[in-house]
Amino acid sequence: MAGVAVLAALCASGPQHPDGLRTAPGPGPLPADRYALTGQDYQRSERASALLVRQCMADRGHPDFPLDPRQPRDPVVFTMVGTDYGVLDPGTARRWGYGWDPARPRDARPTGRRMTGAEYADWPACNAEASKTLMRGIDVTRDWLYAARRATDIDKAVKRDPRLLAAWDVWSRCVADQGFTRYPDPVAAYTDKTWQRGSDGNTRHTPRERATALADATCKRRHHTTELWHTVRAEQQTADIARHRDRYAAALKALQKYRSTVDGILRELG
């Protein structure tokens, strides 16, 4: 779904720090979930990648390279936390609007020491080598990216569904009736530039933002917007998987191959 969290998908070249969007729990699993990496997959693949990079760096003359190094200069990190359906919890919305408690860390910062200049010069090549090893035997273009590509078309079909359009209209009128902007859908409310997200992705938590988010979440609950939205997504995914069964099967095989490679690396090096 191309809602708030679609950009959280892992890139095809292996695990990297997801410095874009973070996804919070939604209303439940979907049929297409089995064709995507899980959170546990991501953690394991990060560990495998780090082990491969450390081995490569040792071969290049850096025997004490850390598993979780900091770059010479800390990069700007943009993190947005949400669900595919926007804000859902009225209590959280009332307090933090479309953002979050700034006292709670939202991303895992590297715990190792900073790389030296010499290490940093060799690090990109070792990263590329690790990614190549993790993806060995997988047709990236045809199989690995297939489900993600289909998600774009599925999302378009979901947004055309007359039931969902009607549900969004009811939600929109509900929010507007409380004195707020009449957004076309919940994602538009969540991503409104008025909230002025900072470099970390958090918002200003202004009274207007928090009140809008509360109305948003309340109207979703009142009119069961999220449940219908979830149902439409599930139906569209199920139909798409049935229409392209062989291609999805190949995508799943590629995912299983990737998991097997990660398992082997962790057994050997971890």
Phi and psi restraints in degrees (value plus and minus 20) as a CYANA .aco file:
   2 ALA   PHI    -108.8   -68.8
   2 ALA   PSI       9.6    49.6
   3 GLY   PHI     -93.6   -53.6
   3 GLY   PSI    -150.0  -110.0
   4 VAL   PHI     -94.4   -54.4
   4 VAL   PSI     -49.8    -9.8
   5 ALA   PHI    -135.2   -95.2
   5 ALA   PSI      -7.7    32.3
   6 VAL   PHI     -83.6   -43.6
   6 VAL   PSI     -49.2    -9.2
   7 LEU   PHI     -93.0   -53.0
   7 LEU   PSI     -20.8    19.2
   8 ALA   PHI     -98.8   -58.8
   8 ALA   PSI     -25.1    14.9
   9 ALA   PHI     -79.0   -39.0
   9 ALA   PSI     119.5   159.5
  10 LEU   PHI     -93.5   -53.5
  10 LEU   PSI     123.9   163.9
  11 CYS   PHI     -94.4   -54.4
  11 CYS   PSI     142.0   182.0
  12 ALA   PHI     -95.7   -55.7
  12 ALA   PSI     -35.5     4.5
  13 SER   PHI    -108.5   -68.5
  13 SER   PSI      -1.3    38.7
  14 GLY   PHI      86.2   126.2
  14 GLY   PSI     158.8   198.8
  15 PRO   PHI     -91.6   -51.6
  15 PRO   PSI     117.8   157.8
  16 GLN   PHI    -160.5  -120.5
  16 GLN   PSI     143.1   183.1
  17 HIS   PHI     -83.0   -43.0
  17 HIS   PSI     104.0   144.0
  18 PRO   PHI     -98.9   -58.9
  18 PRO   PSI      56.9    96.9
  19 ASP   PHI    -102.6   -62.6
  19 ASP   PSI      -7.5    32.5
  20 GLY   PHI    -117.9   -77.9
  20 GLY   PSI    -135.0   -95.0
  21 LEU   PHI    -114.5   -74.5
  21 LEU   PSI     122.4   162.4
  22 ARG   PHI    -127.3   -87.3
  22 ARG   PSI     121.7   161.7
  23 THR   PHI    -125.5   -85.5
  23 THR   PSI     106.8   146.8
  24 ALA   PHI    -110.6   -70.6
  24 ALA   PSI     144.5   184.5
  25 PRO   PHI     -79.1   -39.1
  25 PRO   PSI     120.0   160.0
  26 GLY   PHI    -126.8   -86.8
  26 GLY   PSI    -176.2  -136.2
  27 PRO   PHI     -97.4   -57.4
  27 PRO   PSI     -25.2    14.8
  28 GLY   PHI     129.3   169.3
  28 GLY   PSI     155.2   195.2
  29 PRO   PHI     -89.8   -49.8
  29 PRO   PSI     140.0   180.0
  30 LEU   PHI    -146.2  -106.2
  30 LEU   PSI     137.0   177.0
  31 PRO   PHI     -76.5   -36.5
  31 PRO   PSI     -55.1   -15.1
  32 ALA   PHI     -99.6   -59.6
  32 ALA   PSI     -26.0    14.0
  33 ASP   PHI     -81.3   -41.3
  33 ASP   PSI     -51.1   -11.1
  34 ARG   PHI     -89.7   -49.7
  34 ARG   PSI     -31.5     8.5
  35 TYR   PHI    -118.5   -78.5
  35 TYR   PSI     -11.4    28.6
  36 ALA   PHI    -143.8  -103.8
  36 ALA   PSI     135.1   175.1
  37 LEU   PHI     -84.3   -44.3
  37 LEU   PSI     120.6   160.6
  38 THR   PHI    -109.4   -69.4
  38 THR   PSI     152.7   192.7
  39 GLY   PHI     -80.3   -40.3
  39 GLY   PSI     -59.3   -19.3
  40 GLN   PHI     -85.7   -45.7
  40 GLN   PSI     -59.9   -19.9
  41 ASP   PHI     -76.9   -36.9
  41 ASP   PSI     -65.0   -25.0
  42 TYR   PHI     -82.7   -42.7
  42 TYR   PSI     -64.9   -24.9
  43 GLN   PHI     -82.4   -42.4
  43 GLN   PSI     -62.6   -22.6
  44 ARG   PHI     -87.3   -47.3
  44 ARG   PSI     -60.0   -20.0
  45 SER   PHI     -89.7   -49.7
  45 SER   PSI     -53.8   -13.8
  46 GLU   PHI     -82.4   -42.4
  46 GLU   PSI     -62.7   -22.7
  47 ARG   PHI     -83.2   -43.2
  47 ARG   PSI     -65.0   -25.0
  48 ALA   PHI     -82.9   -42.9
  48 ALA   PSI     -62.7   -22.7
  49 SER   PHI     -82.4   -42.4
  49 SER   PSI     -63.0   -23.0
  50 ALA   PHI     -82.2   -42.2
  50 ALA   PSI     -59.0   -19.0
  51 LEU   PHI     -85.9   -45.9
  51 LEU   PSI     -61.7   -21.7
  52 LEU   PHI     -84.9   -44.9
  52 LEU   PSI     -62.4   -22.4
  53 VAL   PHI     -83.2   -43.2
  53 VAL   PSI     -63.2   -23.2
  54 ARG   PHI     -82.2   -42.2
  54 ARG   PSI     -60.1   -20.1
  55 GLN   PHI     -83.7   -43.7
  55 GLN   PSI     -64.8   -24.8
  56 CYS   PHI     -82.5   -42.5
  56 CYS   PSI     -63.1   -23.1
  57 MET   PHI     -84.6   -44.6
  57 MET   PSI     -57.2   -17.2
  58 ALA   PHI     -83.1   -43.1
  58 ALA   PSI     -60.8   -20.8
  59 ASP   PHI     -83.3   -43.3
  59 ASP   PSI     -44.5    -4.5
  60 ARG   PHI    -115.5   -75.5
  60 ARG   PSI      -9.0    31.0
  61 GLY   PHI      75.6   115.6
  61 GLY   PSI      -0.1    39.9
  62 HIS   PHI    -143.8  -103.8
  62 HIS   PSI      55.7    95.7
  63 PRO   PHI     -89.2   -49.2
  63 PRO   PSI     -40.8    -0.8
  64 ASP   PHI    -129.5   -89.5
  64 ASP   PSI       9.6    49.6
  65 PHE   PHI     -85.9   -45.9
  65 PHE   PSI     111.5   151.5
  66 PRO   PHI     -93.1   -53.1
  66 PRO   PSI     135.4   175.4
  67 LEU   PHI     -91.5   -51.5
  67 LEU   PSI     -51.5   -11.5
  68 ASP   PHI    -149.2  -109.2
  68 ASP   PSI      52.8    92.8
  69 PRO   PHI     -98.6   -58.6
  69 PRO   PSI     132.8   172.8
  70 ARG   PHI    -112.6   -72.6
  70 ARG   PSI     125.6   165.6
  71 GLN   PHI     -93.3   -53.3
  71 GLN   PSI     141.4   181.4
  72 PRO   PHI     -73.3   -33.3
  72 PRO   PSI     -55.5   -15.5
  73 ARG   PHI    -148.4  -108.4
  73 ARG   PSI     112.5   152.5
  74 ASP   PHI     -86.0   -46.0
  74 ASP   PSI     107.1   147.1
  75 PRO   PHI     -93.5   -53.5
  75 PRO   PSI     138.2   178.2
  76 VAL   PHI     -92.3   -52.3
  76 VAL   PSI     107.9   147.9
  77 VAL   PHI    -133.1   -93.1
  77 VAL   PSI     105.9   145.9
  78 PHE   PHI    -131.2   -91.2
  78 PHE   PSI      99.7   139.7
  79 THR   PHI    -148.8  -108.8
  79 THR   PSI     107.6   147.6
  80 MET   PHI    -141.0  -101.0
  80 MET   PSI     110.6   150.6
  81 VAL   PHI    -127.7   -87.7
  81 VAL   PSI     109.0   149.0
  82 GLY   PHI    -194.6  -154.6
  82 GLY   PSI    -194.6  -154.6
  83 THR   PHI    -134.1   -94.1
  83 THR   PSI     153.2   193.2
  84 ASP   PHI     -85.2   -45.2
  84 ASP   PSI     -31.5     8.5
  85 TYR   PHI    -132.4   -92.4
  85 TYR   PSI      -9.1    30.9
  86 GLY   PHI      62.4   102.4
  86 GLY   PSI    -175.4  -135.4
  87 VAL   PHI     -95.8   -55.8
  87 VAL   PSI     117.5   157.5
  88 LEU   PHI    -139.8   -99.8
  88 LEU   PSI     -55.7   -15.7
  89 ASP   PHI    -112.2   -72.2
  89 ASP   PSI      98.1   138.1
  90 PRO   PHI     -80.4   -40.4
  90 PRO   PSI     -57.3   -17.3
  91 GLY   PHI     -83.5   -43.5
  91 GLY   PSI     -65.0   -25.0
  92 THR   PHI     -85.9   -45.9
  92 THR   PSI     -61.3   -21.3
  93 ALA   PHI     -81.6   -41.6
  93 ALA   PSI     -61.9   -21.9
  94 ARG   PHI     -81.8   -41.8
  94 ARG   PSI     -54.5   -14.5
  95 ARG   PHI    -110.8   -70.8
  95 ARG   PSI     -60.7   -20.7
  96 TRP   PHI    -141.1  -101.1
  96 TRP   PSI     -16.9    23.1
  97 GLY   PHI      42.1    82.1
  97 GLY   PSI    -148.0  -108.0
  98 TYR   PHI    -119.0   -79.0
  98 TYR   PSI      -4.2    35.8
  99 GLY   PHI    -138.0   -98.0
  99 GLY   PSI    -164.8  -124.8
 100 TRP   PHI    -174.9  -134.9
 100 TRP   PSI     149.5   189.5
 101 ASP   PHI     -82.1   -42.1
 101 ASP   PSI      95.9   135.9
 102 PRO   PHI     -87.1   -47.1
 102 PRO   PSI     -34.9     5.1
 103 ALA   PHI     -98.0   -58.0
 103 ALA   PSI     -32.4     7.6
 104 ARG   PHI    -121.1   -81.1
 104 ARG   PSI     100.5   140.5
 105 PRO   PHI     -84.7   -44.7
 105 PRO   PSI     117.9   157.9
 106 ARG   PHI    -125.1   -85.1
 106 ARG   PSI     -29.9    10.1
 107 ASP   PHI    -161.8  -121.8
 107 ASP   PSI     135.8   175.8
 108 ALA   PHI    -106.2   -66.2
 108 ALA   PSI      88.0   128.0
 109 ARG   PHI     -98.3   -58.3
 109 ARG   PSI     130.3   170.3
 110 PRO   PHI     -77.1   -37.1
 110 PRO   PSI     122.0   162.0
 111 THR   PHI    -123.3   -83.3
 111 THR   PSI     -31.6     8.4
 112 GLY   PHI    -103.5   -63.5
 112 GLY   PSI     157.8   197.8
 113 ARG   PHI     -92.3   -52.3
 113 ARG   PSI     148.0   188.0
 114 ARG   PHI     -90.8   -50.8
 114 ARG   PSI     124.8   164.8
 115 MET   PHI     -89.1   -49.1
 115 MET   PSI     127.3   167.3
 116 THR   PHI     -97.7   -57.7
 116 THR   PSI     148.8   188.8
 117 GLY   PHI     -80.4   -40.4
 117 GLY   PSI     -60.5   -20.5
 118 ALA   PHI     -86.2   -46.2
 118 ALA   PSI     -60.3   -20.3
 119 GLU   PHI     -85.5   -45.5
 119 GLU   PSI     -63.1   -23.1
 120 TYR   PHI     -82.6   -42.6
 120 TYR   PSI     -49.6    -9.6
 121 ALA   PHI     -87.7   -47.7
 121 ALA   PSI     -52.9   -12.9
 122 ASP   PHI    -113.6   -73.6
 122 ASP   PSI     -37.0     3.0
 123 TRP   PHI     -81.0   -41.0
 123 TRP   PSI     -63.6   -23.6
 124 PRO   PHI     -79.3   -39.3
 124 PRO   PSI     -60.5   -20.5
 125 ALA   PHI     -85.5   -45.5
 125 ALA   PSI     -58.2   -18.2
 126 CYS   PHI     -90.6   -50.6
 126 CYS   PSI     -55.1   -15.1
 127 ASN   PHI     -81.2   -41.2
 127 ASN   PSI     -65.6   -25.6
 128 ALA   PHI     -83.5   -43.5
 128 ALA   PSI     -59.5   -19.5
 129 GLU   PHI     -85.6   -45.6
 129 GLU   PSI     -60.9   -20.9
 130 ALA   PHI     -82.9   -42.9
 130 ALA   PSI     -64.1   -24.1
 131 SER   PHI     -81.6   -41.6
 131 SER   PSI     -60.6   -20.6
 132 LYS   PHI     -83.2   -43.2
 132 LYS   PSI     -59.8   -19.8
 133 THR   PHI     -85.6   -45.6
 133 THR   PSI     -63.5   -23.5
 134 LEU   PHI     -84.1   -44.1
 134 LEU   PSI     -51.6   -11.6
 135 MET   PHI    -116.3   -76.3
 135 MET   PSI     -13.1    26.9
 136 ARG   PHI     -79.5   -39.5
 136 ARG   PSI     112.8   152.8
 137 GLY   PHI      63.1   103.1
 137 GLY   PSI     -13.9    26.1
 138 ILE   PHI    -134.6   -94.6
 138 ILE   PSI     109.9   149.9
 139 ASP   PHI    -102.1   -62.1
 139 ASP   PSI      80.0   120.0
 140 VAL   PHI     -82.6   -42.6
 140 VAL   PSI     -70.4   -30.4
 141 THR   PHI     -85.9   -45.9
 141 THR   PSI     -65.0   -25.0
 142 ARG   PHI     -99.8   -59.8
 142 ARG   PSI     -64.6   -24.6
 143 ASP   PHI    -128.0   -88.0
 143 ASP   PSI     -69.0   -29.0
 144 TRP   PHI     -82.5   -42.5
 144 TRP   PSI     -59.2   -19.2
 145 LEU   PHI    -113.8   -73.8
 145 LEU   PSI     -19.4    20.6
 146 TYR   PHI     -80.7   -40.7
 146 TYR   PSI     -71.9   -31.9
 147 ALA   PHI     -82.1   -42.1
 147 ALA   PSI     -57.3   -17.3
 148 ALA   PHI     -85.6   -45.6
 148 ALA   PSI     -58.7   -18.7
 149 ARG   PHI     -86.6   -46.6
 149 ARG   PSI     -61.1   -21.1
 150 ARG   PHI     -85.3   -45.3
 150 ARG   PSI     -50.0   -10.0
 151 ALA   PHI     -79.6   -39.6
 151 ALA   PSI     -53.0   -13.0
 152 THR   PHI     -84.9   -44.9
 152 THR   PSI     -65.8   -25.8
 153 ASP   PHI     -88.4   -48.4
 153 ASP   PSI     -57.6   -17.6
 154 ILE   PHI     -83.3   -43.3
 154 ILE   PSI     -61.6   -21.6
 155 ASP   PHI     -80.1   -40.1
 155 ASP   PSI     -60.2   -20.2
 156 LYS   PHI     -83.4   -43.4
 156 LYS   PSI     -60.9   -20.9
 157 ALA   PHI     -86.2   -46.2
 157 ALA   PSI     -59.6   -19.6
 158 VAL   PHI     -79.5   -39.5
 158 VAL   PSI     -64.9   -24.9
 159 LYS   PHI     -89.5   -49.5
 159 LYS   PSI     -36.4     3.6
 160 ARG   PHI    -112.0   -72.0
 160 ARG   PSI     -30.0    10.0
 161 ASP   PHI     -82.8   -42.8
 161 ASP   PSI     103.3   143.3
 162 PRO   PHI     -81.7   -41.7
 162 PRO   PSI     -51.2   -11.2
 163 ARG   PHI     -85.7   -45.7
 163 ARG   PSI     -62.4   -22.4
 164 LEU   PHI     -90.5   -50.5
 164 LEU   PSI     -60.0   -20.0
 165 LEU   PHI     -79.9   -39.9
 165 LEU   PSI     -60.2   -20.2
 166 ALA   PHI     -86.6   -46.6
 166 ALA   PSI     -60.5   -20.5
 167 ALA   PHI     -85.6   -45.6
 167 ALA   PSI     -60.8   -20.8
 168 TRP   PHI     -84.1   -44.1
 168 TRP   PSI     -56.8   -16.8
 169 ASP   PHI     -85.3   -45.3
 169 ASP   PSI     -61.9   -21.9
 170 VAL   PHI     -83.4   -43.4
 170 VAL   PSI     -65.1   -25.1
 171 TRP   PHI     -79.9   -39.9
 171 TRP   PSI     -65.6   -25.6
 172 SER   PHI     -80.9   -40.9
 172 SER   PSI     -64.2   -24.2
 173 ARG   PHI     -85.7   -45.7
 173 ARG   PSI     -55.8   -15.8
 174 CYS   PHI     -82.7   -42.7
 174 CYS   PSI     -65.3   -25.3
 175 VAL   PHI     -85.1   -45.1
 175 VAL   PSI     -64.4   -24.4
 176 ALA   PHI     -84.7   -44.7
 176 ALA   PSI     -55.3   -15.3
 177 ASP   PHI     -84.2   -44.2
 177 ASP   PSI     -39.6     0.4
 178 GLN   PHI    -112.8   -72.8
 178 GLN   PSI     -12.2    27.8
 179 GLY   PHI      76.7   116.7
 179 GLY   PSI      -3.9    36.1
 180 PHE   PHI    -135.0   -95.0
 180 PHE   PSI     153.7   193.7
 181 THR   PHI     -77.4   -37.4
 181 THR   PSI     121.8   161.8
 182 ARG   PHI    -109.8   -69.8
 182 ARG   PSI      69.7   109.7
 183 TYR   PHI     -96.0   -56.0
 183 TYR   PSI     131.2   171.2
 184 PRO   PHI     -90.2   -50.2
 184 PRO   PSI     -47.1    -7.1
 185 ASP   PHI    -182.4  -142.4
 185 ASP   PSI     147.2   187.2
 186 PRO   PHI     -83.1   -43.1
 186 PRO   PSI     -50.4   -10.4
 187 VAL   PHI     -84.9   -44.9
 187 VAL   PSI     -58.7   -18.7
 188 ALA   PHI     -82.4   -42.4
 188 ALA   PSI     -56.2   -16.2
 189 ALA   PHI     -87.5   -47.5
 189 ALA   PSI     -65.0   -25.0
 190 TYR   PHI     -83.4   -43.4
 190 TYR   PSI     -58.0   -18.0
 191 THR   PHI    -117.9   -77.9
 191 THR   PSI     -10.9    29.1
 192 ASP   PHI     -74.5   -34.5
 192 ASP   PSI     106.4   146.4
 193 LYS   PHI     -85.8   -45.8
 193 LYS   PSI     -34.8     5.2
 194 THR   PHI     -78.4   -38.4
 194 THR   PSI     -46.7    -6.7
 195 TRP   PHI     -96.4   -56.4
 195 TRP   PSI     -28.8    11.2
 196 GLN   PHI      30.4    70.4
 196 GLN   PSI      44.0    84.0
 197 ARG   PHI     -83.7   -43.7
 197 ARG   PSI     120.0   160.0
 198 GLY   PHI    -104.8   -64.8
 198 GLY   PSI    -189.5  -149.5
 199 SER   PHI     -85.9   -45.9
 199 SER   PSI     -41.1    -1.1
 200 ASP   PHI    -112.5   -72.5
 200 ASP   PSI     -21.1    18.9
 201 GLY   PHI      70.9   110.9
 201 GLY   PSI     -29.0    11.0
 202 ASN   PHI     -97.5   -57.5
 202 ASN   PSI     139.6   179.6
 203 THR   PHI    -121.0   -81.0
 203 THR   PSI    -199.8  -159.8
 204 ARG   PHI    -104.0   -64.0
 204 ARG   PSI     -33.7     6.3
 205 HIS   PHI      38.6    78.6
 205 HIS   PSI      18.4    58.4
 206 THR   PHI     -86.7   -46.7
 206 THR   PSI     138.9   178.9
 207 PRO   PHI     -76.0   -36.0
 207 PRO   PSI     -59.6   -19.6
 208 ARG   PHI     -84.4   -44.4
 208 ARG   PSI     -64.1   -24.1
 209 GLU   PHI     -81.7   -41.7
 209 GLU   PSI     -67.9   -27.9
 210 ARG   PHI     -85.0   -45.0
 210 ARG   PSI     -58.3   -18.3
 211 ALA   PHI     -87.9   -47.9
 211 ALA   PSI     -58.3   -18.3
 212 THR   PHI     -84.7   -44.7
 212 THR   PSI     -66.0   -26.0
 213 ALA   PHI     -82.1   -42.1
 213 ALA   PSI     -59.2   -19.2
 214 LEU   PHI     -84.3   -44.3
 214 LEU   PSI     -64.6   -24.6
 215 ALA   PHI     -81.6   -41.6
 215 ALA   PSI     -60.9   -20.9
 216 ASP   PHI     -76.9   -36.9
 216 ASP   PSI     -75.9   -35.9
 217 ALA   PHI     -84.8   -44.8
 217 ALA   PSI     -59.7   -19.7
 218 THR   PHI     -84.2   -44.2
 218 THR   PSI     -62.8   -22.8
 219 CYS   PHI     -87.4   -47.4
 219 CYS   PSI     -55.5   -15.5
 220 LYS   PHI     -80.2   -40.2
 220 LYS   PSI     -64.3   -24.3
 221 ARG   PHI     -88.5   -48.5
 221 ARG   PSI     -62.5   -22.5
 222 ARG   PHI     -81.8   -41.8
 222 ARG   PSI     -58.9   -18.9
 223 HIS   PHI    -129.3   -89.3
 223 HIS   PSI     -10.4    29.6
 224 HIS   PHI      35.5    75.5
 224 HIS   PSI      18.6    58.6
 225 THR   PHI     -83.1   -43.1
 225 THR   PSI     -65.9   -25.9
 226 THR   PHI     -85.1   -45.1
 226 THR   PSI     -60.1   -20.1
 227 GLU   PHI     -82.4   -42.4
 227 GLU   PSI     -64.6   -24.6
 228 LEU   PHI     -85.8   -45.8
 228 LEU   PSI     -63.5   -23.5
 229 TRP   PHI     -75.9   -35.9
 229 TRP   PSI     -66.2   -26.2
 230 HIS   PHI     -82.9   -42.9
 230 HIS   PSI     -61.3   -21.3
 231 THR   PHI     -83.0   -43.0
 231 THR   PSI     -63.9   -23.9
 232 VAL   PHI     -83.0   -43.0
 232 VAL   PSI     -63.7   -23.7
 233 ARG   PHI     -80.0   -40.0
 233 ARG   PSI     -64.4   -24.4
 234 ALA   PHI     -82.4   -42.4
 234 ALA   PSI     -62.9   -22.9
 235 GLU   PHI     -83.4   -43.4
 235 GLU   PSI     -65.0   -25.0
 236 GLN   PHI     -86.3   -46.3
 236 GLN   PSI     -60.0   -20.0
 237 GLN   PHI     -85.7   -45.7
 237 GLN   PSI     -63.3   -23.3
 238 THR   PHI     -80.5   -40.5
 238 THR   PSI     -63.4   -23.4
 239 ALA   PHI     -86.1   -46.1
 239 ALA   PSI     -60.4   -20.4
 240 ASP   PHI     -87.6   -47.6
 240 ASP   PSI     -60.2   -20.2
 241 ILE   PHI     -83.5   -43.5
 241 ILE   PSI     -59.0   -19.0
 242 ALA   PHI     -86.4   -46.4
 242 ALA   PSI     -58.2   -18.2
 243 ARG   PHI     -91.8   -51.8
 243 ARG   PSI     -47.9    -7.9
 244 HIS   PHI    -145.4  -105.4
 244 HIS   PSI      26.2    66.2
 245 ARG   PHI     -77.7   -37.7
 245 ARG   PSI     -63.6   -23.6
 246 ASP   PHI     -85.2   -45.2
 246 ASP   PSI     -60.1   -20.1
 247 ARG   PHI     -89.8   -49.8
 247 ARG   PSI     -59.1   -19.1
 248 TYR   PHI     -85.9   -45.9
 248 TYR   PSI     -56.4   -16.4
 249 ALA   PHI     -82.7   -42.7
 249 ALA   PSI     -60.1   -20.1
 250 ALA   PHI     -86.6   -46.6
 250 ALA   PSI     -57.8   -17.8
 251 ALA   PHI     -84.0   -44.0
 251 ALA   PSI     -61.0   -21.0
 252 LEU   PHI     -86.3   -46.3
 252 LEU   PSI     -58.6   -18.6
 253 LYS   PHI     -82.4   -42.4
 253 LYS   PSI     -59.7   -19.7
 254 ALA   PHI     -83.8   -43.8
 254 ALA   PSI     -60.4   -20.4
 255 LEU   PHI     -84.7   -44.7
 255 LEU   PSI     -61.4   -21.4
 256 GLN   PHI     -86.0   -46.0
 256 GLN   PSI     -56.5   -16.5
 257 LYS   PHI     -82.9   -42.9
 257 LYS   PSI     -63.2   -23.2
 258 TYR   PHI     -80.8   -40.8
 258 TYR   PSI     -65.6   -25.6
 259 ARG   PHI     -82.3   -42.3
 259 ARG   PSI     -59.6   -19.6
 260 SER   PHI     -83.4   -43.4
 260 SER   PSI     -61.1   -21.1
 261 THR   PHI     -83.1   -43.1
 261 THR   PSI     -64.5   -24.5
 262 VAL   PHI     -80.5   -40.5
 262 VAL   PSI     -65.4   -25.4
 263 ASP   PHI     -78.3   -38.3
 263 ASP   PSI     -64.0   -24.0
 264 GLY   PHI     -83.1   -43.1
 264 GLY   PSI     -60.8   -20.8
 265 ILE   PHI     -85.6   -45.6
 265 ILE   PSI     -61.9   -21.9
 266 LEU   PHI     -86.1   -46.1
 266 LEU   PSI     -56.7   -16.7
 267 ARG   PHI     -86.0   -46.0
 267 ARG   PSI     -59.9   -19.9
 268 GLU   PHI     -98.8   -58.8
 268 GLU   PSI     -60.8   -20.8
 269 LEU   PHI    -132.4   -92.4
 269 LEU   PSI     -38.3     1.7
